[in-house]
Amino acid sequence: MRDLKAGSYIKSTAKLMDSFFEHTTILIVEHNEEGSTGFVMNKSFNKSLHDLIEFNHSKPFPLMDGGPVDRDHLFVLHKRPDLIDGGKPIPNGLYLGGNMEQVIEAIHAKWVTDQEMQLFIGYCGWDAGELEAELKEGSWTLSNYEIKSQ
């Protein structure tokens, strides 16, 4: 599937009803010969950053439900490489990861909004060929989804 790449959005179809992926849009942040990784972009998590034990001294900041894999870790996607070092550039002016101390500092100082940075609990992952097969079978469609202001 030549159109599938980092920066692509996929949208679930009716084939995924009654699953975690029902009505989800996922941003693919990595796609290579080893597989694909992405984050659900349209599902809020039921807690805020300061509700997590390790961040209970933090200011409130919304969390997103990034996916069913590795739900014990926090992942960051941002548009502020000027504030957060070490992020991996992906298309659409976004950066994956970075210095977590700087992420927390940016939240505390209110230097970032939830439009410039999103925090995810978990991610979505597929082994080599899995996502292509799911696209081919009709579980997903490539989408022109863009992150909208709330």
HELIX and SHEET records of a PDB file:
HELIX    1   1 ALA A   14  LEU A   16  5                                   3    
HELIX    2   2 LEU A   49  ASP A   51  5                                   3    
HELIX    3   3 ILE A   53  PHE A   55  5                                   3    
HELIX    4   4 MET A  100  HIS A  108  1                                   9    
HELIX    5   5 GLU A  130  GLU A  137  1                                   8    
SHEET    1   A 7 SER A  44  SER A  48  0                                        
SHEET    2   A 7 PRO A  62  ASP A  65 -1                                        
SHEET    3   A 7 MET A 117  ASP A 127  1                                        
SHEET    4   A 7 GLY A  35  VAL A  40 -1                                        
SHEET    5   A 7 THR A  25  ASN A  32 -1                                        
SHEET    6   A 7 TYR A   9  SER A  12 -1                                        
SHEET    7   A 7 TRP A 140  SER A 143 -1                                        
SHEET    1   B 6 SER A  44  SER A  48  0                                        
SHEET    2   B 6 PRO A  62  ASP A  65 -1                                        
SHEET    3   B 6 MET A 117  ASP A 127  1                                        
SHEET    4   B 6 VAL A  69  HIS A  78 -1                                        
SHEET    5   B 6 LEU A  94  LEU A  96 -1                                        
SHEET    6   B 6 LYS A  88  ILE A  90 -1                                        
END                                                                             
